[in-house]
Amino acid sequence: MEIVRFAVGIALLVASALLAVQLWNGRWQFLVARPEHTRKGTFFPAGTRETGRRLSWVMVACFAVVATLMASEMGRLAGSALFVQAGFVVSGVALLTYGGCIVWTVACHCKVHGRPYFAGGSSRLVVTLAATCIVLTALSLLFA
């Protein structure tokens, strides 16, 4: 079972790192907002790139949470109580950082639009953030 846990953890580390890099570079913006297709090309609403960069910081915090959960589990398997406690504390800090990044991303998104705006294509941001929360909850149950 431990091998499966670590395989899932490594897969999530790779996925969150990939998402963070792609969103930071301005790709995969369809995760943030619905594109508008015109004759001249495909365009995203104003502020999508900045929101994507903020979402990449959420993915970096998600990476930190997954890594610290895995480190804490490795300490438990090695029998090192100090390593387990340190991993638990750092995991808590990473989880608080993750929550702060989510609040920061949503607050800045609302500031750009002047109000809480999640109608139309902007609901994709909420769905992406909710998906990261669900994945982290499932992972924490897996490593608990």
ABEGO torsion letter per residue (X at the ends): XAAAAAAAAAAAAAAAAAAAAAAAAGBGAAAABBBBBBAAEBBBBBGAAAAAAAAAAAAAAAAAAAAAAAAAAAAAAAGBAAAAAAAAAAAAAAAAAAAAAAAAAAAAAAAAAGBBBABEAAAAAAAAAAAAAAAAAAAAAAAX
